[in-house]
Amino acid sequence: MREAKAELDRIVRFSEGEHRDFIEGKKRDIAAFHLKNNGFYRNLNPSADFTSWESLPVLTKKSLQIPLQQRLSGGFSAKSIYVNKTSGSSGDPFVFAKDKYSHAMTWASNIYRFGWYGIDFNQSLQARFYGIPLDALGYKKERIKDWLAHRYRFPVFDLSDAVLEQFLGHFRTKKFDYINGYTSSIVLFAKFLKRRQIVLKDICPTLKVCMVTSEMLFDDDKTLLETQFGIPVVNEYGASELDLIAFQNPHVEWQVNAETLFVEILDDAGAVLPYGREGRIVISSLYNTAHPFLRYDIGDIGVLDEKSTLQKPVLKKLTGRTNDIAVLPSGKKSPGLTFYYVTKSIIEDDGNVKEFVITQTKTDAFEIDYVSDKALTPQQITGIEAAIAQYLEPGLHFNFNRKTVLERGSRGKLRQFRSLL
């Protein structure tokens, strides 16, 4: 960790020219390393030698769904690497590995960015809104890890008012420095505070900042969080197999990690798009020698801001996952979160609906599962259908299902939209 933190400190001090040379050198070195030492990656390439960055293949999660041992670089074993698995929120889970220095660079990156807001991982107490293993051994191990890492975990599988009241009790007695966790769970807690007319910082004055991750943060939800928590809200975008990808800086820019990663935006044919154009987010890990993550299509769609530079890329827009695109009867393709956003603007006006998710079952058919104090009225349902017809297209059919609780993934994530097509 000492070496990694020293190296990251050196990188962030580079001039623009030094940083350009650093990126080009790291790209060349990591590609050449895997072409020489990783049989799996070498077999994917038309040439065994590095010729140009653009000639390297684009990896997908599906292409990595073979046993980990077959994907490891020569000289690495299970004992000499960090091993974990993705959450599967994209529908394509897999086990991955990092060499230990690469893993240390990931943590150095986290420490650096959280430090922008006065958070010290060695001292600051985190209120953690995440899932947790429910088996006895897994639960105990995670609680021990939380204690060592200065975290207190709020499991997000049950977010009823009675449980949220218990959460609130911990904020009254513990000196939390920051909140970190899944967006949907933290938003639900903020809605609970709004109903109780409570500003969280009033009862927990040590709070400095809230970091949300893994799920979409809408502008109105960010306003809600800042109002009910009384602290800044920071949007985080990352992937466990990579690193923090983008992190909102104090100037409210979604600054892309250009120290341990190289981020490209590609079109459907694999061509690099200029800043300002929307396309597939493709990411390369510049340090991971144990496992190739080179030109890795993470499955998301986004835009790099026109003001981006190689040293300071800025993520302008994150549309959603490529497998969460709605294909409509007219042939139109629309990000599934468009449905979520339009519907959200209507059904949450009175605070009745706590959460909802949308699932596309046919080109013209959608299921909307929601949690609420009382069922939606026919007038509200008509209003939702009319708004979607106006913003997207008419002739779509919706089935509304009132639920006691929404199904979350094994780690507690809530997929706000998904297509079964």
Disulfide bonds with the S-S distance in Angstrom:
none
